[in-house]
Amino acid sequence: MSGMGVPLQTNNPVIVSAFKSSLLHQSLVVLAILALLAVAWIFLRSAQLERASKGDLIDKVASVSPEPVARRVLRIGFGLIWIFDGILQGQSSMPLGLVPQVIQPTEAGSPHWLQSLVNSGVGVWSNHPIEAAVSAVWIQVGIGVWLLVAPRGRLSRLGGLASCGWGVIVWIFGESLGGILAPGLSWMFGAPGAAVFYFVAGALLALPEGAWAKRVLGRAVLCSMGLFFVGMAVLQAWPANGFWHGHVHTASGTAVGPLVSMAQSMAATPQPSFLSRMVLDFGTLDDAHGFAVNLVVVVVLGAIGIALFSNKPAVIRWAILATVVICIADWVLIEDFGFLGGLGTDPNSMIPMALFTCSGYFAYAHAHETVVARTKTPGLFAPGFLRRVNPTYALRALAAFGAIVVVVLGAAPMAVASLNNQADPIIANATDGTPDVVDMPAPNFSLIDQNGHVVTLKSLRGKIVALTFLDPVCTADCPVIAQEFRQTDGLLGGNRRRVELLAVVANPIDRSLVFTNAFDRQEGLDRLGNWLYLTGSVPQLTQVWDSFGVQVSIEPAGAMIAHSDIAYVIDSAGTTRFINNADPGPGTTVSQSSFSGELTSEIEQLLR
């Protein structure tokens, strides 16, 4: 049957292909922006050099102070993190996987009013997954580049506001306020959410630089973090949260504690085996010595919090070192780096938390170094800009404007999509119809043919491949489709030597060579020299079905296996060129069908 009407899988090829295509197209727009900036820079520099050659030298900027070290650490650190987050948003599973596997589990324990608020954003993403996912990529990459390149002044502070604004959106709709209103709140699991640090860091970057010249800003940051760590220590020690024991005894038996459960969950994330083993080992340690592990965490968090309140640089330095160490330990052993598995959207909260705390220390310890006057640099559109501006400043200003354009490029489609309550048509197409995204590389696979030989799609490069999916014990559509392929072979004539006719088993039960060879003999396919009927293990077949958008379902009461009827035509370079609905329809016979003619025409078009 054409389409199965079941929920979309995260790797649905229709959505994934459209997502990659949209990213590619917008990447070309970004490259065009970079080209325009390069031309603008060449023009600007040429004008400056021409003025200099006439004796109208560029003014020197006098008494320019270096950027406060705390601000530089905050700006560059969060700029790099934003770019990294944007790259993570480009993972192919994001359009369909973010909502059910990331956002909804996070909001599950939140109050009803918060769930309603989050669901309003979830609706936009669910109805427009491609636009939303692509927008998230460019917004975050754009903000990151903006923070990295923006020169001091209004452009830099505006970059901070952009980080602040998008951080709030992510914290609310992506993290459900970091789970602070859900039960079982724990610093070890990432509370209060990574995005809250993006927000606060952006707010600090938006402050005038004069604010960084006084210790009061650094003291405020350190005291705030001190209060935070003390509060997290109290929560970690709260008996009702269950962290004092690796496992607990209930009326129904013994259950693992929250930390062991977290370790087991994170270890199941797709990742290198040594990483999962490390996380499982820590879970085993907590299971055996839960009281000792929690005592260490409570004492360290409490000690850090108290030390950050002190006004003694030596004590604060040790607190900062302890913060970095325990954050990295938690990041590796409990959060499992936060971004593995194909659906990680950020490195979780520990790295931003450590970076933010370190910047507070630098603001406290080096505030006196920033009290230096500086000459005001002219604005980009101010009179005399070409004559007076520093060339480095001009280059960074142009790059910052380019980053702003990239952010707008990402935000505009999402804003437009939020006004449309109707789901994109491609979702219905991906759910119930034949995939229609072509001119993309066909997914490779490795299966066994009817003779027991390993066949990969890559090994067939140089030939045109016509690919379909058949159930070897089917008595309805599959024999008709098989005869369509047999007729196609006859219509190709001498061209058949340049074409491979291919079928993959679409049955997770009757999939052995006994069934495929019997089907070939029944349909006369065993006499075709260019016919391959491939099978494999259930995981291998499932991966191929998912990659090609084929939905396979075991029907109740012993009925036939239901599966999508799709035929792909792949060119000699391995690119999908045609995707056809191979469903012959009810009561259709081979003599009544024109599908073999259509398939032959497509193949001959590629042969030409």
C-alpha positions as CSV (number, residue, x, y, z in Angstrom):
1,M,0.0,0.0,0.0
2,S,1.2,3.5,-0.7
3,G,1.8,5.2,2.7
4,M,1.0,3.7,6.1
5,G,-0.4,6.6,8.1
6,V,2.0,5.9,11.0
7,P,3.9,8.5,13.0
8,L,7.0,9.9,11.2
9,Q,10.4,8.6,12.2
10,T,13.2,11.0,12.9
11,N,15.1,9.9,9.9
12,N,12.2,10.1,7.5
13,P,14.0,10.6,4.1
14,V,11.4,13.1,2.8
15,I,11.9,15.4,5.7
16,V,15.6,14.8,6.0
17,S,16.2,15.4,2.3
18,A,14.1,18.6,2.3
19,F,16.0,19.8,5.5
20,K,19.4,19.2,3.9
21,S,18.3,20.9,0.7
22,S,17.0,23.9,2.5
23,L,20.2,24.2,4.5
24,L,22.2,23.9,1.3
25,H,20.2,26.7,-0.4
26,Q,20.5,29.0,2.5
27,S,24.2,28.2,2.7
28,L,24.5,29.6,-0.8
29,V,22.8,32.8,0.4
30,V,25.2,33.1,3.3
31,L,28.1,32.6,0.8
32,A,26.6,35.4,-1.3
33,I,26.5,37.6,1.8
34,L,30.2,36.8,2.5
35,A,31.1,37.7,-1.1
36,L,29.3,41.1,-0.8
37,L,31.1,41.8,2.4
38,A,34.4,41.0,0.7
39,V,33.6,43.4,-2.1
40,A,32.6,46.1,0.4
41,W,35.9,45.6,2.3
42,I,37.9,45.8,-0.9
43,F,36.1,49.0,-1.8
44,L,36.6,50.5,1.7
45,R,40.3,49.6,1.9
46,S,40.9,50.9,-1.5
47,A,39.3,54.2,-0.6
48,Q,41.4,54.4,2.6
49,L,44.6,53.7,0.7
50,E,43.7,56.3,-2.0
51,R,43.2,59.0,0.7
52,A,46.5,58.0,2.4
53,S,48.4,58.3,-0.9
54,K,47.1,61.9,-1.1
55,G,48.3,62.7,2.3
56,D,44.9,62.5,4.0
57,L,46.1,59.9,6.5
58,I,43.9,57.8,8.6
59,D,43.7,59.2,12.1
60,K,45.3,57.2,14.8
61,V,43.0,56.1,17.6
62,A,44.5,57.5,20.8
63,S,44.5,56.0,24.3
64,V,42.6,52.9,23.3
65,S,42.2,50.5,26.2
66,P,42.1,46.8,25.7
67,E,38.7,45.1,26.0
68,P,38.2,44.1,29.7
69,V,39.5,40.5,30.0
70,A,36.2,39.3,31.7
71,R,34.1,40.7,28.9
72,R,36.4,39.1,26.2
73,V,36.2,35.7,27.9
74,L,32.4,36.0,28.1
75,R,32.0,37.2,24.5
76,I,34.4,34.8,22.8
77,G,33.4,31.8,25.0
78,F,29.7,32.2,24.4
79,G,30.2,33.1,20.7
80,L,32.0,29.7,20.2
81,I,29.2,27.9,22.1
82,W,26.5,29.5,20.0
83,I,28.3,28.4,16.8
84,F,28.7,24.9,18.2
85,D,25.0,24.8,19.1
86,G,24.1,26.0,15.6
87,I,26.1,23.2,14.1
88,L,24.4,20.7,16.3
89,Q,21.0,22.0,15.1
90,G,22.0,21.0,11.6
91,Q,21.8,17.3,12.5
92,S,19.4,15.5,10.2
93,S,17.2,14.2,13.1
94,M,16.4,17.7,14.4
95,P,13.3,18.5,12.4
96,L,11.3,15.5,13.6
97,G,13.2,14.4,16.7
98,L,13.6,17.6,18.7
99,V,10.0,17.8,19.9
100,P,9.2,14.2,20.9
101,Q,12.6,13.3,22.2
102,V,13.9,16.5,23.7
103,I,11.3,19.1,24.4
104,Q,8.3,17.0,25.5
105,P,10.2,14.8,28.0
106,T,11.6,18.0,29.5
107,E,8.2,19.6,29.9
108,A,6.4,16.5,31.2
109,G,6.8,17.2,34.9
110,S,6.2,21.0,34.6
111,P,3.0,22.8,35.8
112,H,0.1,22.9,33.4
113,W,0.5,26.6,32.6
114,L,4.1,26.0,31.5
115,Q,3.2,23.0,29.4
116,S,0.6,25.1,27.6
117,L,3.1,27.8,27.0
118,V,5.7,25.4,25.7
119,N,3.2,23.6,23.5
120,S,2.4,26.8,21.7
121,G,6.0,26.8,20.5
122,V,5.9,23.0,20.0
123,G,3.0,23.5,17.6
124,V,5.0,25.9,15.4
125,W,7.9,23.5,15.2
126,S,5.7,20.4,14.6
127,N,3.8,22.1,11.8
128,H,6.8,23.6,10.2
129,P,9.8,21.4,11.1
130,I,12.0,22.2,8.2
131,E,11.6,26.0,8.5
132,A,12.0,25.9,12.2
133,A,15.1,23.6,12.2
134,V,16.9,25.6,9.5
135,S,16.0,28.9,11.3
136,A,17.5,27.6,14.5
137,V,20.8,26.8,12.7
138,W,21.3,30.2,11.2
139,I,20.1,32.2,14.3
140,Q,22.6,30.5,16.5
141,V,25.5,30.5,14.1
142,G,24.7,34.2,13.3
143,I,24.6,35.2,17.0
144,G,27.9,33.3,17.6
145,V,29.7,35.0,14.8
146,W,28.2,38.3,15.8
147,L,29.7,38.0,19.3
148,L,33.1,36.9,17.9
149,V,33.6,39.6,15.4
150,A,31.6,42.6,16.7
151,P,33.8,45.5,17.6
152,R,33.4,47.3,20.8
153,G,30.5,49.7,21.0
154,R,26.9,49.5,20.0
155,L,27.3,46.5,17.6
156,S,28.9,44.4,20.4
157,R,26.2,45.4,22.9
158,L,23.5,44.6,20.4
159,G,25.1,41.2,19.9
160,G,24.7,40.7,23.7
161,L,21.0,41.6,23.5
162,A,20.6,39.1,20.6
163,S,22.2,36.4,22.8
164,C,20.0,37.4,25.7
165,G,16.8,37.4,23.6
166,W,17.3,34.0,21.9
167,G,18.6,32.5,25.2
168,V,15.2,33.4,26.8
169,I,13.3,31.8,24.0
170,V,15.4,28.6,24.2
171,W,15.1,28.5,28.0
172,I,11.4,28.8,27.9
173,F,10.4,26.7,24.8
174,G,13.3,24.4,24.5
175,E,14.2,23.7,28.1
176,S,10.9,24.4,29.9
177,L,12.7,26.9,32.2
178,G,15.5,24.3,32.7
179,G,13.2,22.0,34.7
180,I,13.2,24.4,37.7
181,L,9.5,23.8,38.3
182,A,9.6,20.1,37.8
183,P,10.2,17.5,40.6
184,G,13.6,16.1,41.2
185,L,15.5,19.3,40.4
186,S,19.2,18.8,40.7
187,W,22.4,20.6,39.7
188,M,23.9,17.3,38.6
189,F,21.2,16.9,35.9
190,G,21.8,20.4,34.5
191,A,19.6,22.7,36.5
192,P,18.7,25.5,35.9
193,G,19.3,24.8,32.2
194,A,22.1,25.9,29.9
195,A,20.1,28.6,28.1
196,V,19.8,30.7,31.3
197,F,23.6,31.3,31.2
198,Y,23.4,32.3,27.6
199,F,20.7,34.8,28.6
200,V,22.6,36.3,31.6
201,A,25.9,36.4,29.7
202,G,24.2,38.3,26.9
203,A,22.7,40.7,29.4
204,L,26.2,41.4,30.8
205,L,27.7,41.9,27.3
206,A,24.9,44.4,26.6
207,L,26.2,46.6,29.5
208,P,28.3,49.7,28.8
209,E,32.0,48.9,29.1
210,G,32.3,51.3,32.0
211,A,30.4,48.8,34.1
212,W,33.3,46.4,33.7
213,A,35.8,48.9,35.2
214,K,34.5,48.4,38.7
215,R,34.7,45.4,40.9
216,V,31.0,45.6,41.8
217,L,30.1,43.7,38.6
218,G,32.5,40.9,39.4
219,R,31.3,40.7,43.0
220,A,27.7,40.6,41.9
221,V,28.4,37.7,39.5
222,L,30.4,35.8,42.1
223,C,27.9,36.3,44.9
224,S,25.0,35.3,42.6
225,M,26.8,32.1,41.7
226,G,27.7,31.5,45.4
227,L,24.0,31.7,46.3
228,F,23.2,29.4,43.4
229,F,25.7,26.8,44.5
230,V,24.5,26.9,48.1
231,G,20.9,26.5,46.9
232,M,21.9,23.5,44.7
233,A,23.7,21.9,47.7
234,V,20.6,22.2,49.8
235,L,18.5,20.6,47.0
236,Q,21.0,17.8,46.5
237,A,20.9,17.1,50.3
238,W,17.1,17.2,50.5
239,P,16.1,13.6,51.4
240,A,12.9,13.6,49.4
241,N,14.9,14.0,46.2
242,G,16.4,10.5,46.7
243,F,20.1,11.1,46.0
244,W,21.4,9.6,49.2
245,H,20.9,6.1,48.0
246,G,21.9,4.3,44.8
247,H,18.7,2.2,44.9
248,V,15.6,2.4,47.0
249,H,13.2,-0.2,48.4
250,T,9.5,0.3,47.5
251,A,6.4,-1.8,48.0
252,S,6.8,-3.4,44.6
253,G,10.5,-4.2,45.1
254,T,13.9,-2.5,44.6
255,A,14.3,0.5,42.2
256,V,17.4,2.3,41.2
257,G,17.9,5.9,42.4
258,P,17.7,8.9,40.2
259,L,21.4,9.2,39.6
260,V,21.8,5.5,38.6
261,S,18.8,5.9,36.4
262,M,20.3,8.9,34.7
263,A,23.6,7.1,34.2
264,Q,21.8,4.1,32.6
265,S,19.8,6.5,30.3
266,M,22.8,8.5,29.2
267,A,24.9,5.3,28.6
268,A,22.2,4.1,26.1
269,T,22.8,7.1,23.9
270,P,24.5,6.2,20.7
271,Q,28.2,6.9,21.3
272,P,31.7,5.2,21.5
273,S,31.6,2.2,23.8
274,F,34.3,3.5,26.1
275,L,32.2,6.6,26.9
276,S,29.1,4.6,27.7
277,R,31.2,2.3,29.8
278,M,32.6,5.2,31.8
279,V,29.1,6.5,32.5
280,L,27.8,3.1,33.5
281,D,30.8,2.6,35.8
282,F,29.9,5.8,37.6
283,G,26.3,4.6,37.9
284,T,27.6,1.4,39.4
285,L,29.7,3.3,41.8
286,D,26.7,5.4,42.9
287,D,24.5,2.3,43.2
288,A,27.0,0.8,45.6
289,H,28.0,4.0,47.5
290,G,25.2,6.4,46.9
291,F,25.5,8.1,50.3
292,A,29.3,8.8,49.9
293,V,28.9,10.1,46.4
294,N,26.1,12.5,47.3
295,L,28.0,13.6,50.4
296,V,30.9,14.6,48.3
297,V,28.7,16.5,45.9
298,V,26.8,18.3,48.6
299,V,30.0,19.3,50.5
300,V,31.8,20.5,47.4
301,L,28.8,22.6,46.1
302,G,28.3,24.1,49.5
303,A,32.0,24.9,50.0
304,I,32.2,26.5,46.5
305,G,29.1,28.6,47.3
306,I,30.4,29.9,50.6
307,A,33.9,30.6,49.2
308,L,32.5,32.7,46.3
309,F,30.9,35.0,48.9
310,S,34.3,35.8,50.5
311,N,36.2,38.9,49.5
312,K,39.5,37.2,49.5
313,P,41.1,36.6,46.0
314,A,43.1,33.6,47.1
315,V,39.9,31.8,48.5
316,I,37.9,32.7,45.4
317,R,40.7,31.4,43.1
318,W,40.4,28.0,44.8
319,A,36.6,28.1,44.5
320,I,36.9,28.9,40.8
321,L,39.3,25.9,40.3
322,A,36.9,23.6,42.2
323,T,34.0,24.9,40.1
324,V,35.8,24.1,36.8
325,V,36.8,20.6,38.1
326,I,33.4,19.5,39.4
327,C,31.6,21.0,36.3
328,I,33.8,19.0,34.0
329,A,33.4,15.9,36.1
330,D,29.6,16.2,36.0
331,W,29.7,17.0,32.3
332,V,31.7,13.8,31.5
333,L,30.3,11.3,34.0
334,I,26.6,12.3,34.3
335,E,25.6,14.6,31.4
336,D,27.7,12.4,29.1
337,F,28.9,15.5,27.2
338,G,25.3,16.5,26.5
339,F,25.5,16.6,22.7
340,L,25.9,12.9,21.7
341,G,23.3,10.7,20.1
342,G,22.1,12.8,17.1
343,L,19.7,15.0,19.1
344,G,22.0,16.9,21.4
345,T,21.3,20.6,21.0
346,D,24.1,22.0,23.2
347,P,26.9,20.8,25.5
348,N,24.4,21.1,28.4
349,S,24.8,23.5,31.4
350,M,28.2,22.6,32.9
351,I,30.5,24.3,30.3
352,P,28.4,27.6,30.2
353,M,28.2,27.6,34.0
354,A,31.9,27.2,34.4
355,L,32.6,29.9,31.8
356,F,30.2,32.3,33.4
357,T,31.7,31.8,36.8
358,C,35.2,32.3,35.5
359,S,34.2,35.5,33.8
360,G,32.9,36.8,37.2
361,Y,36.3,36.1,38.7
362,F,38.1,38.0,36.0
363,A,35.7,40.9,36.3
364,Y,36.5,40.9,40.1
365,A,40.2,40.4,39.9
366,H,41.1,42.6,36.8
367,A,38.6,45.4,37.0
368,H,41.3,48.0,37.7
369,E,43.0,47.2,34.4
370,T,40.1,48.5,32.3
371,V,40.0,52.0,33.7
372,V,41.6,53.7,30.6
373,A,40.2,56.4,28.5
374,R,39.7,55.7,24.8
375,T,38.8,57.8,21.8
376,K,35.3,57.2,20.4
377,T,35.4,55.4,17.1
378,P,33.1,56.9,14.4
379,G,30.0,55.0,13.4
380,L,29.8,53.1,10.2
381,F,27.7,55.8,8.5
382,A,29.2,58.8,10.3
383,P,30.9,61.6,8.2
384,G,34.6,60.9,7.7
385,F,34.3,57.2,8.5
386,L,36.5,56.2,5.5
387,R,39.2,58.6,6.6
388,R,39.2,58.2,10.3
389,V,38.2,54.6,11.1
390,N,40.8,51.9,12.0
391,P,41.0,49.3,9.2
392,T,40.6,46.4,11.6
393,Y,37.6,48.0,13.2
394,A,36.0,48.5,9.7
395,L,36.6,44.8,8.8
396,R,35.0,43.6,12.0
397,A,32.1,46.0,11.6
398,L,31.4,44.7,8.2
399,A,31.6,41.1,9.5
400,A,29.2,42.0,12.3
401,F,26.7,43.4,9.9
402,G,27.0,40.2,7.9
403,A,26.3,38.1,11.0
404,I,23.2,40.3,11.7
405,V,21.9,39.5,8.2
406,V,22.5,35.8,8.8
407,V,20.4,36.0,12.1
408,V,17.6,37.8,10.2
409,L,17.9,35.2,7.4
410,G,17.2,32.5,10.1
411,A,14.6,34.4,12.1
412,A,12.4,35.6,9.2
413,P,11.1,32.1,8.1
414,M,10.4,31.1,11.7
415,A,8.5,34.3,12.3
416,V,6.4,33.8,9.1
417,A,5.8,30.1,10.0
418,S,4.6,31.0,13.5
419,L,1.7,32.9,11.9
420,N,0.5,29.9,9.9
421,N,-1.4,27.3,12.0
422,Q,-1.6,24.8,9.0
423,A,1.0,22.0,8.8
424,D,3.3,22.1,5.9
425,P,2.1,19.9,3.0
426,I,5.4,18.0,3.0
427,I,4.4,16.4,6.4
428,A,1.3,14.8,4.8
429,N,3.5,13.7,1.9
430,A,6.0,12.1,4.2
431,T,3.4,10.4,6.3
432,D,1.0,9.1,3.7
433,G,2.5,9.4,0.3
434,T,5.5,8.7,-1.8
435,P,8.6,10.6,-1.0
436,D,9.2,13.3,-3.7
437,V,12.6,14.7,-2.8
438,V,15.0,13.9,-5.5
439,D,18.5,14.9,-6.7
440,M,20.0,13.8,-3.4
441,P,22.5,10.9,-2.8
442,A,20.7,7.6,-2.2
443,P,21.5,6.1,1.2
444,N,24.1,3.3,1.0
445,F,23.4,-0.2,2.5
446,S,24.9,-3.6,2.7
447,L,22.6,-6.7,2.2
448,I,22.7,-10.3,0.9
449,D,21.4,-11.2,-2.6
450,Q,19.5,-14.3,-3.5
451,N,22.9,-16.2,-4.1
452,G,24.2,-15.3,-0.6
453,H,26.6,-12.6,-1.9
454,V,27.1,-9.3,-0.2
455,V,25.8,-6.4,-2.2
456,T,26.1,-2.7,-1.4
457,L,24.4,0.1,-3.3
458,K,27.8,1.8,-3.7
459,S,29.1,-1.3,-5.5
460,L,26.5,-0.8,-8.2
461,R,27.9,2.6,-9.2
462,G,28.2,3.0,-12.9
463,K,24.8,1.4,-13.5
464,I,21.3,2.7,-13.4
465,V,19.5,1.1,-10.4
466,A,15.7,0.6,-10.3
467,L,14.9,-0.2,-6.6
468,T,11.7,-1.4,-5.0
469,F,10.6,-3.3,-1.9
470,L,8.8,-6.6,-2.1
471,D,7.3,-9.1,0.4
472,P,8.3,-12.6,-0.8
473,V,5.1,-14.2,0.6
474,C,2.7,-11.5,-0.6
475,T,-0.1,-12.6,-2.9
476,A,-1.5,-9.1,-3.8
477,D,0.6,-6.1,-5.0
478,C,4.1,-7.6,-4.8
479,P,3.7,-10.1,-7.6
480,V,2.2,-7.4,-9.9
481,I,5.1,-5.0,-9.1
482,A,7.6,-7.9,-9.7
483,Q,6.1,-8.5,-13.2
484,E,6.3,-4.7,-13.9
485,F,10.1,-5.0,-13.3
486,R,10.3,-8.1,-15.5
487,Q,8.5,-6.2,-18.3
488,T,10.8,-3.3,-17.8
489,D,13.8,-5.6,-18.4
490,G,12.2,-6.7,-21.7
491,L,11.5,-3.1,-22.8
492,L,15.1,-2.1,-22.1
493,G,16.4,-4.5,-24.7
494,G,20.2,-4.2,-25.2
495,N,20.3,-1.4,-22.6
496,R,19.5,-3.9,-19.8
497,R,23.3,-4.6,-19.3
498,R,23.6,-1.0,-18.0
499,V,20.7,-1.4,-15.6
500,E,20.4,-3.3,-12.3
501,L,16.9,-4.2,-11.2
502,L,16.8,-4.4,-7.4
503,A,14.3,-5.4,-4.7
504,V,14.7,-5.4,-0.9
505,V,12.7,-7.7,1.3
506,A,9.8,-5.8,3.0
507,N,8.9,-8.5,5.6
508,P,10.6,-8.8,9.0
509,I,9.4,-12.4,9.4
510,D,9.7,-14.3,6.1
511,R,13.0,-12.8,5.0
512,S,15.3,-15.8,4.5
513,L,16.8,-16.9,1.1
514,V,14.3,-19.7,1.0
515,F,11.5,-17.2,0.6
516,T,13.3,-14.9,-1.8
517,N,14.4,-17.7,-4.1
518,A,10.9,-19.2,-4.1
519,F,9.4,-15.8,-5.0
520,D,12.0,-15.4,-7.8
521,R,11.1,-18.8,-9.3
522,Q,7.4,-18.1,-9.0
523,E,7.6,-14.8,-10.8
524,G,10.2,-15.9,-13.4
525,L,12.8,-13.4,-12.0
526,D,15.4,-16.0,-11.6
527,R,16.0,-16.0,-15.4
528,L,16.9,-12.3,-15.4
529,G,20.7,-11.6,-15.4
530,N,20.4,-8.2,-13.9
531,W,17.9,-9.0,-11.0
532,L,18.9,-8.9,-7.4
533,Y,16.6,-9.6,-4.5
534,L,18.3,-8.5,-1.2
535,T,17.7,-9.5,2.4
536,G,19.4,-9.3,5.7
537,S,18.9,-9.2,9.4
538,V,15.9,-7.3,10.9
539,P,18.1,-4.3,12.0
540,Q,19.8,-4.1,8.6
541,L,16.4,-4.2,6.8
542,T,14.9,-1.7,9.2
543,Q,17.7,0.7,8.6
544,V,17.2,0.4,4.8
545,W,13.4,0.8,5.2
546,D,13.8,3.9,7.3
547,S,16.4,5.4,4.9
548,F,14.2,5.1,1.9
549,G,10.9,6.0,3.6
550,V,9.4,2.6,3.5
551,Q,6.9,1.8,6.3
552,V,6.5,-1.8,7.2
553,S,3.9,-3.0,9.6
554,I,3.0,-6.5,10.9
555,E,-0.8,-6.7,10.6
556,P,-2.9,-8.4,13.3
557,A,-4.6,-11.8,13.0
558,G,-2.0,-13.2,10.6
559,A,-2.7,-10.9,7.8
560,M,-0.1,-10.0,5.2
561,I,2.7,-7.6,6.0
562,A,1.6,-4.0,5.1
563,H,4.3,-1.9,3.5
564,S,4.8,1.1,1.3
565,D,4.9,0.5,-2.5
566,I,7.7,2.7,-3.7
567,A,10.1,2.5,-6.7
568,Y,13.3,4.5,-6.9
569,V,15.4,5.2,-10.0
570,I,19.0,5.9,-9.0
571,D,21.5,7.2,-11.6
572,S,25.0,5.8,-12.2
573,A,26.5,8.3,-9.7
574,G,24.3,7.1,-6.8
575,T,21.9,10.0,-6.9
576,T,18.1,9.5,-6.6
577,R,16.5,10.9,-9.8
578,F,13.0,9.5,-9.7
579,I,10.7,8.3,-7.0
580,N,7.5,6.5,-8.1
581,N,4.4,5.3,-6.4
582,A,4.5,1.6,-7.3
583,D,1.1,0.8,-5.9
584,P,-0.8,-1.0,-8.7
585,G,-4.2,-0.3,-7.2
586,P,-7.0,-2.7,-6.3
587,G,-7.7,-5.3,-8.9
588,T,-4.9,-4.2,-11.2
589,T,-3.1,-6.7,-13.4
590,V,0.2,-6.3,-15.2
591,S,-1.6,-6.1,-18.6
592,Q,-3.7,-3.1,-17.3
593,S,-0.8,-1.2,-15.8
594,S,1.5,1.3,-17.5
595,F,4.0,1.4,-14.7
596,S,6.6,-0.6,-16.6
597,G,6.5,1.9,-19.4
598,E,6.9,4.8,-17.0
599,L,9.9,3.1,-15.3
600,T,11.5,2.2,-18.6
601,S,11.1,5.8,-19.9
602,E,12.8,7.2,-16.7
603,I,15.7,4.7,-17.0
604,E,16.2,5.5,-20.7
605,Q,16.2,9.2,-19.9
606,L,19.1,8.7,-17.5
607,L,20.9,6.4,-20.0
608,R,20.8,9.2,-22.5
